[in-house]
Amino acid sequence: PVDGRIKVRLMDVVPKVVRKRGCGFYGRDLNQKRAVMYYKEAFKKWYFYKVGGFKTPQVFGDSVFWAGFDTNYFLTAVVSPAPERTSARLAPLVIDDVKLVESFMELPKRTIEPHASYTESLLLFMGPKRAEVLAEYKDERLNRSLTSGWLGVIAEGLMWVLRFFYKLTHNYGIAIILLAVALKVVLYPLTRSSYESMKRMQQLQPKIQELKKKYGK
């Protein structure tokens, strides 16, 4: 018999110019590449420039559901058929002066008897990080690659409304306008309350000015 493990190796090129700050609304390039992984029921990510600073490969024990690369809008990931016994490794690599990031996944150990054969099936996802697409792979935890920070619940709600308006109009420009109008309607009570408070303050200004003249500061 022969013992062994199937190893899946993904590599991507590190951009020559990696902008860390001042690019995009949040201070980072929104298309910046990252190494990503779903490990022990948690989504992990590392920007390529951080992986390049690793002195030794980062090793992750069993419980790797999937591993790959992404940007804010696209994801490439290999999904393990047996995550509870799948490990991974992440490391920088240089081949012919080209800087790379290597994501290395090892499937569970198998024993093949003489004259026997063995076949393993893996899922490879390469596509947009759209909620409705990744929802089809919720059992594989691919939908966990969608991160919206601490405002995630609000962002997901707004995206649901935007997609609803898009289905009605088939035009994202009109859908965004309708979303803005809907937000105005929802926030109208707060806006009205703010305007009323400002109006009351304006009415008090003459009296405040009189008190300042009379008693000074």
Disulfide bonds with the S-S distance in Angstrom:
none
